[in-house]
Amino acid sequence: MIKECLKNRVLRFAYKVNNLDYQFEINSNFENQHCVVIQDLNDSLLSIRILPKCSITIESLELKLNYKFTDELIYVNGYQSWTDSKEFFVDEKMKTLSRLAKPLLPHYQFDKYGDYNFKTYSNIAGDFHGYTYGYIRSGNNYQFIGSLSEKEGYTIINTSVRNNEIVIEKECKDHVINSEYHAFNLFFMTGSENVVFDTYFEKMRIKKPTSKPMTGWTSWYNYYQNISESI
């Protein structure tokens, strides 16, 4: 159960104050000379807020969960349209750009279509990362993790099968905070596909569409920048 993992969670926070480095690891509320950290766990919701007492430059901020992986499928939500959003087997690898594409980068800028310039791909089986939400699935049993707000920075969900851990990372390096920073607002749930996604959308205050879906197809490569609504 994904919610059970929250009991032994570890928050890692590294930061600078006046160009001096500081870091700590905690699993509950915390206070030092620089900040107060408030963690509020309420059933399926986890909120983590940082209240600085001075100007703080964030170096890294991540939440570690221990999770025993089995023969499951791991869904990662891609960063851009050219980055995969798919389910992976636990022994698969995430693919970065092929070496064969490198000579074409100056002209076609393929590396700008995804997160290849700022997110490390380990090329190790079972190392995956996705953005905003994801799940671990066995049949119709979904262990779901989702961010309820990305205003404070992208939420990156990293999984390491070999280490049996999930690391939820906030993309906030070099962000300077002088007032309350709502670092994480996370939703965790176990259930069927419809139950977890319906509940997630409800928490996000996203209403179900009332109009019928419209479908159509055309090739963007036939028009490039000349594509229009009428086409």
C-alpha distance (Angstrom), angle and dihedral (degrees) to the residues before:
residue distance angle dihedral
M1 . . .
I2 3.79 . .
K3 3.81 93.0 .
E4 3.81 90.4 57.6
C5 3.81 88.6 62.1
L6 3.79 90.1 64.0
K7 3.80 91.9 70.9
N8 3.81 91.3 70.7
R9 3.79 97.8 34.0
V10 3.79 120.0 144.0
L11 3.81 123.0 -152.3
R12 3.79 113.7 -153.0
F13 3.80 116.1 -161.6
A14 3.81 124.6 179.4
Y15 3.80 120.9 178.3
K16 3.79 147.1 148.9
V17 3.79 130.8 -118.5
N18 3.80 116.7 -175.5
N19 3.83 88.9 -13.2
L20 3.81 92.0 -57.1
D21 3.81 119.3 123.5
Y22 3.80 123.3 -124.5
Q23 3.79 133.9 170.9
F24 3.78 140.5 169.1
E25 3.80 141.6 176.1
I26 3.80 119.3 -141.0
N27 3.81 140.3 165.1
S28 3.80 99.4 -162.7
N29 3.79 141.0 24.0
F30 3.79 115.0 -38.4
E31 3.78 142.0 -174.1
N32 3.79 134.4 -172.9
Q33 3.80 136.6 154.7
H34 3.82 92.1 -72.4
C35 3.79 107.5 41.1
V36 3.77 151.8 -9.8
V37 3.81 119.2 -122.1
I38 3.80 117.1 -157.6
Q39 3.81 119.9 -167.1
D40 3.78 116.7 -170.3
L41 3.81 116.0 -172.1
N42 3.80 112.8 -174.5
D43 3.81 113.3 172.0
S44 3.83 103.7 -72.7
L45 3.82 96.9 -0.2
L46 3.81 128.6 82.2
S47 3.79 120.3 -172.1
I48 3.81 122.1 -174.9
R49 3.80 120.3 -172.7
I50 3.79 130.7 -179.6
L51 3.80 119.1 -152.2
P52 3.82 108.5 -167.2
K53 3.79 122.2 -150.9
C54 3.81 90.9 -163.0
S55 3.79 139.0 7.1
I56 3.82 108.7 -55.5
T57 3.81 127.8 -171.5
I58 3.79 110.2 -154.0
E59 3.81 116.6 -135.1
S60 3.80 98.8 175.7
L61 3.78 138.6 -16.6
E62 3.79 123.4 -171.2
L63 3.77 142.2 153.9
K64 3.81 118.1 -140.2
L65 3.82 122.3 -154.0
N66 3.80 126.2 -177.1
Y67 3.81 110.8 -134.3
K68 3.80 127.3 172.6
F69 3.81 106.0 -135.6
T70 3.79 120.7 -151.7
D71 3.80 131.8 171.4
E72 3.81 93.6 -44.4
L73 3.79 139.7 133.3
I74 3.80 119.9 -111.4
Y75 3.81 119.4 -152.6
V76 3.80 119.3 -153.6
N77 3.79 123.9 -171.4
G78 3.80 110.3 -138.1
Y79 3.79 125.7 -126.1
Q80 3.80 98.9 -129.8
S81 3.78 138.1 4.7
W82 3.81 91.4 -86.8
T83 3.80 93.4 50.0
D84 3.80 115.7 87.2
S85 3.80 121.1 -102.9
K86 3.78 103.3 -170.6
E87 3.77 149.2 114.2
F88 3.79 115.8 -87.6
F89 3.78 129.5 -160.1
V90 3.80 111.3 -122.0
D91 3.83 91.3 -110.7
E92 3.82 95.7 50.8
K93 3.80 127.7 102.1
M94 3.80 129.4 -131.8
K95 3.78 110.0 -121.5
T96 3.77 124.7 -134.8
L97 3.81 125.2 -167.4
S98 3.78 115.2 -50.3
R99 3.79 117.8 -109.8
L100 3.80 86.5 -124.9
A101 3.81 88.9 66.7
K102 3.82 95.2 57.1
P103 3.84 96.4 86.9
L104 3.81 88.3 54.3
L105 3.83 96.3 50.5
P106 3.84 98.1 89.9
H107 3.80 90.5 57.4
Y108 3.81 105.2 31.2
Q109 3.84 100.2 27.9
F110 3.81 92.9 -144.8
D111 3.80 90.3 164.1
K112 3.82 90.1 65.3
Y113 3.81 92.6 62.2
G114 3.81 93.8 74.4
D115 3.79 143.3 11.8
Y116 3.81 95.5 -76.2
N117 3.81 94.7 118.8
F118 3.79 97.7 53.8
K119 3.82 108.6 23.1
T120 3.80 123.0 68.4
Y121 3.80 119.1 -127.4
S122 3.81 107.3 -156.1
N123 3.83 96.4 -165.1
I124 3.81 86.8 -138.6
A125 3.79 120.4 133.1
G126 3.79 111.4 -106.8
D127 3.81 96.0 20.8
F128 3.81 107.4 120.7
H129 3.78 137.7 158.8
G130 3.79 134.3 -170.8
Y131 3.78 139.4 168.1
T132 3.82 134.3 -105.5
Y133 3.82 98.2 -18.9
G134 3.77 142.1 14.1
Y135 3.77 143.7 153.5
I136 3.79 146.2 -148.4
R137 3.80 112.1 -132.5
S138 3.78 135.8 -160.9
G139 3.80 109.7 175.0
N140 3.80 106.0 -50.4
N141 3.80 92.8 -23.0
Y142 3.80 110.5 107.1
Q143 3.80 125.6 -167.5
F144 3.81 98.1 -160.2
I145 3.81 131.4 -164.4
G146 3.80 121.4 -179.3
S147 3.78 138.7 165.6
L148 3.79 116.4 -129.7
S149 3.81 93.8 -159.2
E150 3.81 135.1 28.8
K151 3.81 95.6 177.6
E152 3.80 90.6 104.6
G153 3.82 94.1 49.8
Y154 3.77 138.5 -60.5
T155 3.80 116.7 -56.6
I156 3.81 110.4 -134.8
I157 3.81 118.3 -162.4
N158 3.81 110.5 -154.3
T159 3.80 121.8 -171.6
S160 3.80 127.0 -167.2
V161 3.78 112.3 -171.6
R162 3.82 94.2 -175.2
N163 3.82 90.9 54.2
N164 3.82 94.7 38.7
E165 3.78 92.1 -130.0
I166 3.78 142.9 121.7
V167 3.80 118.2 -151.9
I168 3.80 116.8 -165.0
E169 3.78 108.1 -159.2
K170 3.80 130.2 -167.5
E171 3.81 113.5 -144.4
C172 3.80 97.2 -133.2
K173 3.80 107.8 117.7
D174 3.83 112.2 156.0
H175 3.79 91.6 9.4
V176 3.81 109.7 144.5
I177 3.81 117.1 -143.4
N178 3.79 126.5 -166.0
S179 3.80 98.3 160.0
E180 3.80 137.7 33.7
Y181 3.79 112.4 -41.3
H182 3.81 117.8 -162.1
A183 3.78 95.5 -150.4
F184 3.80 100.7 176.2
N185 3.79 134.1 16.1
L186 3.79 103.0 174.3
F187 3.80 136.8 175.7
F188 3.82 123.2 -155.0
M189 3.79 126.2 -174.3
T190 3.80 143.1 157.4
G191 3.80 120.4 -150.4
S192 3.78 146.1 85.6
E193 3.80 122.0 -36.8
N194 3.80 95.4 -100.6
V195 3.79 93.9 44.8
V196 3.81 97.4 50.4
F197 3.81 95.9 42.5
D198 3.81 95.0 42.9
T199 3.80 89.7 50.4
Y200 3.81 91.9 46.0
F201 3.81 92.3 51.9
E202 3.79 89.2 46.8
K203 3.81 90.5 53.5
M204 3.82 88.3 48.0
R205 3.82 89.0 49.9
I206 3.79 90.9 -124.0
K207 3.80 110.7 150.5
K208 3.77 123.1 -142.1
P209 3.83 112.0 -100.8
T210 3.79 113.6 -102.8
S211 3.81 98.4 -163.8
K212 3.78 123.5 79.8
P213 3.82 115.8 -103.5
M214 3.81 118.1 -99.9
T215 3.77 120.8 -146.0
G216 3.76 134.7 -163.8
W217 3.77 140.8 140.7
T218 3.76 139.8 -144.3
S219 3.77 133.8 153.8
W220 3.79 114.2 -105.2
Y221 3.80 88.0 -158.4
N222 3.80 89.4 67.0
Y223 3.81 92.4 59.9
Y224 3.82 109.0 17.4
Q225 3.83 108.2 178.9
N226 3.82 92.2 -2.6
I227 3.79 93.9 71.1
S228 3.81 113.4 123.4
E229 3.78 142.1 175.6
S230 3.81 91.9 -99.3
I231 3.81 91.7 55.7
